[in-house]
Amino acid sequence: MTLEEIIHRLENAIGPDRTLDVEIALAVGYQRRAENSNDAERRVVWIKPDGSLPQKIPFFTAAVDDALALVMRVAPDKSGGFSWESGVGSAKLGESQYVQSVSPAIALCIAALKYKTYTGT
């Protein structure tokens, strides 16, 4: 899935979405590797962009902390902010325009991925 497709799906999301979390992770450098476990069952292991093994894919679309970690990965030197009120979250990153979504976590994801698209990082 392209960044533009992920952004479009985030803009139309009605709430947190683990499928989108996986797509975001892949877009920012996580790798998935299938391995056989001790009992011969296949399992998926996720490798972070720094090469370490995470416990699980972050909850980018549900947890503000994970969405902020995404922002810091994509634009560590940019300032920004987010806010929320009932049913709406807003976010801004650097000189970009504000984006809105159903939650601050999803708005942060949109802002981060739009920045990544704009800068090509």
Helices and strands as residue ranges (DSSP letters): H 3-11, H 18-27, E 31-36, E 42-47, H 64-74, E 80-85, E 88-93, E 99-101, H 104-119
